[in-house]
Amino acid sequence: MNDEKLKLILAGLGGLIFSLIFILLAFVLPLKDTSVNQELQAKHTLEKISQGIKDGKFRPPPDEKGTSQEPKEKE
């Protein structure tokens, strides 16, 4: 086989393997960072729960024992 043909074949195979690696990485790696989105979503959820407690919308189940979320009445 001629050296020029061998070089062309090897260059083509190298380019093909190189491009396949990047195509596989495109499918494996995420497009955006979801950890930041999850942190913001958790923060918004906690803010909603906190606001609900302040507004008095949150009521614990009646069979739950322990500290009550309802304000104590002054005697």
N, C-alpha and C positions, 0 to 999 in steps of 0.2 A: 504494500500500500504506500502511496506517495505521502511524504511528510506534510505537504500542504493540506491534503485531504484529512489527514489525522488531526492536524491543528484545528481545522474548521469543525470537525465532528466534536472534538473535545471542548472547543469554545462554545458550541451550541448546547452541548450537554451541561456545561458549567452555568451558562446563562439560564437554562431551563430549571436547573436545581435551585439556583439563586432566586429566581422569580417565584418558584413554588414555596420556598421558605417564607418569603414576604407575604404571599397570599394566605398561607396557613396562619401566620402571625396576625393578619388582619381579622381572621375569624376568631382567634383565641383571645386576643386582648380586647378589653372593653373600650367603647368609644368615649365614655365620660366617667368621671369619678363619682361613683354612687355613694361613697361613704359620707361625702359632704351633704348630699341630698337626704340621706337617712338621718344625719344629725339635725338638719333643719326641720325635717318632718317630725322627729321626736320632740324637738323644742316647741314646735307649734302645737303638738298634741298635749304636752305638759302645760302650755299656756292656756289651752282650752279647758283642761281639767281644773287648773287653778282658778280660772275665772268662774267656772261652774260652781266650785266650792264657795267662792266669795259671794256669788249671787244666791246661794242657797239651793241650787238646783240638784246638787249631789246629795243623795241620801243613802247611807249604808243599808244593807239588807237588815230586816228586823231581827234575824237570829244571830247576827254578828255581835260578838261580845268584845269588850275592850273600850278604848276611848271613843267617845261619841263625837261626830263631826258637827253636831248641832250646838249652837251657843247655849251656855248655861244661863238660866234665869236667875236674876238677883232676888233674894228673899228679903 
